[in-house]
Amino acid sequence: MFRTPFILPWLFPKLTWRIATQQKELYLTFDDGPIPGPTEFVVNTLAQYQAKATFFCIGDNIRKHPDVFQQVLEAGHGVGNHTFHHLRGWGTSTEKYVDNVKQCAVEIAKYIPAHQSLFRPPYGRIRGKQIQHLKDDYRIIMWDVLTSDYSASLAPEDCLKGSIRASRPGSIVVFHDSLKAERNMTFALPRYLDHFSKLGYQFRALPVDLIQGTSR
């Protein structure tokens, strides 16, 4: 899957799927880091294109790799909460899920005292009650384009082509700075940046105070 089916934003309008703009802007996001190697590759590659992005970080990875997380912050990128243990909302009680989000927030706050209000549910799996508990404190960020860079059955060239084809102004695009996605991501990301840079696009971090967009 690359472009999010239009029915999902219609069914879940309180979640953010895309930024409403006609400007040549793309919002790259990276899930599952920080990880030595993949995250550092992303930070260095983005710098070559003067691109900013948002990293949805797993709290336990921040704990284990604080130096890599610091590189993300020093490069001026945005960060968001991706739970502490990468929990799947559909198979987790609301209490445990919300507590895990809070645990990640505590880890992030060691480096960024100000409240960070962006949250992305791992796997995109979150239940209604979990949304209700989080919506007052977080803007829940989904996506307009899923690169599927984590898929072992997807060739790097196809990952790139599908991601380019699905992207449009205001797209929130998901890559992964993880070992699982490293093969496809390291191939696709620099070529994706190069392609859209030549078309005059800018790459921005998600604003913390988001206006809800549409994916239609």
Sequence and secondary structure as in RCSB ss.txt:
>XXXX:A:sequence
MFRTPFILPWLFPKLTWRIATQQKELYLTFDDGPIPGPTEFVVNTLAQYQAKATFFCIGDNIRKHPDVFQQVLEA
GHGVGNHTFHHLRGWGTSTEKYVDNVKQCAVEIAKYIPAHQSLFRPPYGRIRGKQIQHLKDDYRIIMWDVLTSDY
SASLAPEDCLKGSIRASRPGSIVVFHDSLKAERNMTFALPRYLDHFSKLGYQFRALPVDLIQGTSR
>XXXX:A:secstr
  B  THHHHH TTSB B    SSEEEEEEES   TTHHHHHHHHHHHTT   EEEE HHHHHH HHHHHHHHHT
T EEEE  SS   GGGS HHHHHHHHHHHHHHHHTT  S   EE  GGG   HHHHHHHTTT EEB  SEE  TT
 TTS HHHHHHHHHHH  TTBEEEEE STTTHHHHHHHHHHHHHHHHHTT EE    SS       
